[in-house]
Amino acid sequence: MKKSIASYLILSLTICVLLYVSLSSKDTIDLSKYSTKGLELNYTVSPEPNTHESDLAFNEGNRLFSPYLGKSFVGFKEALAFKESRGDYSSVNTLGYLGKYQFGTETLKLIGIYNPAHFLSNPALQEKAFIANAERNKWILRRDIKNFVGKKINGVVITESGILAAAHLAGPGSVKHYLRSYGVQDHEDSYGTSVQYYIKKFSGYDTSFLKPNKKAKATSI
């Protein structure tokens, strides 16, 4: 790749010099015999080293469509969405979970959404649902967040974002059981993904944007 870039730079510099000379001289330079034959002009640039999947946002085709989001709140929700559905608003899995963040219909009812078809066809509502559900979970788990963030369970440092991601996966009740049993009572979803896995995978994001809200509803955000 370095060789290709060097060839491209040399070619560009050569053309610039020729154009400068041609424009600053009364004589005409014949470029008809100039050729790029033998030069390797096609090249690609690889992602930055140490760039992780969870730090990036992807579309359905697994192509990068947004800038590096790091550990921001947007990075958090996009990383979680990619894990849930590859970021596909129209996704319905084999168990009937819906949308970009894979909501169950009972959870949707808790945050004021009673029409799954409308929810599935409405990206803006799906984003509101994610915020409302996370704020509701943050209220339910407020004491556990206070008591466990910063501690280690099974070698994993507990963070607020990890707790909230796990609550999205398995519900706040399962997260309480995991934390209060110090990892003895772990829960797995139907595909074998555990609370501990989500706590670790989504650790360290900034979720301060989310405010604990017992009565959070997607329709009012």
C-alpha positions in Angstrom: 0.0 0.0 0.0 2.9 2.4 0.8 4.4 1.7 -2.6 1.0 2.5 -4.3 0.6 5.8 -2.4 4.2 6.8 -3.2 3.5 6.2 -6.9 0.3 8.2 -6.7 2.1 11.1 -5.1 4.9 11.1 -7.6 2.4 11.1 -10.5 0.5 13.9 -9.0 3.6 16.0 -8.4 4.8 15.3 -12.0 1.5 16.5 -13.4 1.5 19.6 -11.3 5.0 20.5 -12.4 4.1 20.0 -16.1 1.0 22.1 -15.8 2.9 24.9 -14.0 5.6 24.9 -16.7 3.0 24.8 -19.5 1.0 27.7 -18.0 4.1 29.8 -17.3 5.7 29.3 -20.6 4.9 30.5 -24.1 5.8 27.1 -25.5 3.3 24.3 -25.7 4.3 21.0 -24.1 3.1 17.9 -25.9 1.6 15.5 -23.3 0.2 13.1 -25.9 2.9 10.5 -25.3 2.7 10.7 -21.5 1.6 7.4 -20.0 0.8 6.0 -16.5 1.4 2.5 -17.8 3.1 0.4 -15.1 2.1 2.6 -12.2 -0.1 0.9 -9.5 -2.7 3.6 -8.9 -5.5 1.6 -7.2 -5.1 1.2 -3.5 -7.1 1.0 -0.3 -6.6 2.3 3.2 -7.1 -0.1 6.1 -8.9 0.9 9.3 -6.7 2.4 12.0 -5.0 -0.2 14.2 -6.8 -1.0 17.5 -10.2 0.0 16.1 -12.9 -2.2 17.5 -16.3 -3.2 16.1 -18.0 -1.7 19.2 -16.5 1.7 18.5 -18.0 2.0 15.0 -21.4 2.3 13.6 -22.4 0.1 10.6 -25.2 -0.2 8.1 -26.8 -3.4 6.9 -24.1 -4.1 4.5 -21.4 -3.9 7.2 -19.9 -0.8 5.7 -18.8 2.1 7.9 -21.3 5.0 7.6 -20.4 7.3 10.5 -17.3 8.7 12.0 -15.5 7.2 15.0 -17.8 7.4 17.9 -15.6 6.1 20.7 -17.1 5.8 24.1 -19.8 8.5 23.6 -23.5 7.9 24.3 -24.1 7.7 20.5 -21.2 5.1 20.3 -23.0 3.2 23.1 -26.4 2.9 21.4 -24.9 2.3 17.9 -22.6 -0.5 19.2 -25.5 -2.1 21.0 -27.8 -1.8 18.0 -25.1 -3.4 15.8 -24.9 -6.3 18.2 -28.7 -6.7 18.3 -29.6 -6.3 14.7 -26.6 -4.9 12.7 -28.4 -1.6 13.0 -31.4 -2.7 10.9 -34.7 -0.8 11.8 -36.7 -3.4 9.9 -35.2 -6.5 11.6 -37.5 -9.1 13.2 -35.7 -12.1 14.7 -36.8 -15.7 15.0 -38.4 -15.0 18.4 -40.3 -11.9 17.2 -38.1 -9.2 18.7 -38.4 -6.0 16.7 -36.3 -3.3 15.1 -32.9 -1.9 15.4 -32.7 -2.6 19.2 -34.7 -5.8 19.2 -37.6 -4.9 21.5 -40.2 -7.4 22.7 -43.8 -6.4 22.6 -44.3 -6.5 26.3 -41.4 -4.2 26.9 -42.8 -1.8 24.3 -46.1 -1.7 26.2 -44.2 -0.6 29.4 -43.0 2.5 27.6 -46.3 3.3 25.9 -46.1 1.6 22.5 -49.0 -0.7 21.6 -48.7 -1.0 17.8 -45.7 -3.2 16.8 -46.3 -2.7 13.1 -46.2 1.1 13.5 -43.1 0.8 15.7 -41.3 -1.3 13.2 -41.8 1.2 10.4 -40.9 4.2 12.4 -37.1 4.7 13.0 -37.7 7.9 15.0 -40.0 6.0 17.4 -37.4 3.2 17.8 -34.8 5.7 18.9 -37.2 7.2 21.4 -38.0 3.7 22.7 -34.4 3.0 23.3 -34.0 6.2 25.3 -37.2 5.6 27.3 -36.4 2.0 28.1 -32.8 2.8 29.2 -34.0 5.7 31.4 -36.6 3.4 33.0 -34.0 0.7 33.6 -31.6 3.3 35.0 -34.3 4.2 37.6 -35.0 0.6 38.5 -31.3 -0.2 38.8 -30.2 3.2 40.5 -29.2 1.6 43.8 -27.3 -1.2 42.0 -25.5 1.3 39.9 -24.5 3.2 43.0 -23.4 0.1 44.9 -21.6 -1.9 42.2 -20.0 0.5 39.6 -16.3 0.3 40.0 -16.3 -3.1 41.6 -15.2 -6.3 39.9 -17.3 -9.4 39.5 -15.8 -12.5 37.9 -12.8 -10.3 36.9 -15.0 -7.8 35.0 -15.2 -4.2 36.1 -18.8 -3.1 36.5 -19.8 0.1 34.7 -23.1 1.9 34.3 -23.1 1.4 30.6 -22.5 -2.3 31.0 -25.3 -2.6 33.5 -27.7 -0.7 31.2 -26.7 -2.8 28.2 -27.3 -6.0 30.2 -30.7 -4.7 31.3 -31.6 -4.1 27.7 -30.6 -7.7 26.9 -32.2 -9.6 29.8 -34.3 -7.1 31.8 -33.4 -5.2 35.0 -34.5 -8.0 37.2 -31.9 -10.4 35.8 -29.2 -7.8 36.2 -30.1 -7.3 39.8 -29.8 -11.1 40.4 -26.4 -11.1 38.7 -25.0 -8.2 40.7 -26.4 -9.0 44.1 -25.3 -12.7 43.8 -21.8 -11.4 42.7 -22.1 -13.2 39.4 -23.4 -16.6 40.7 -26.9 -16.1 39.2 -26.2 -15.3 35.5 -28.9 -15.2 32.9 -28.7 -16.1 29.2 -31.1 -15.2 26.5 -32.5 -17.7 24.0 -29.4 -17.4 21.9 -27.0 -18.0 24.7 -25.9 -14.5 25.4 -25.3 -13.8 29.1 -25.7 -10.8 31.4 -22.0 -11.0 32.2 -21.1 -10.9 28.4 -23.0 -7.7 27.9 -21.7 -6.1 31.1 -18.1 -6.7 29.8 -18.7 -5.9 26.1 -20.4 -2.6 26.7 -18.4 -1.3 29.6 -17.0 2.2 29.9 -19.4 4.2 27.6 -20.7 7.6 28.7 -24.4 7.1 29.6 -24.7 10.2 31.7 -27.1 11.5 29.1 -29.7 9.1 30.4 -31.7 10.3 33.4 -33.4 7.8 35.8 -37.1 8.0 35.0 -39.7 5.7 36.5 -42.4 6.8 34.2 -40.4 7.1 30.9 -42.5 6.8 27.8 -41.4 6.8 24.2 -44.3 8.9 23.2 -43.4 11.8 25.5 -39.7 12.1 24.7 
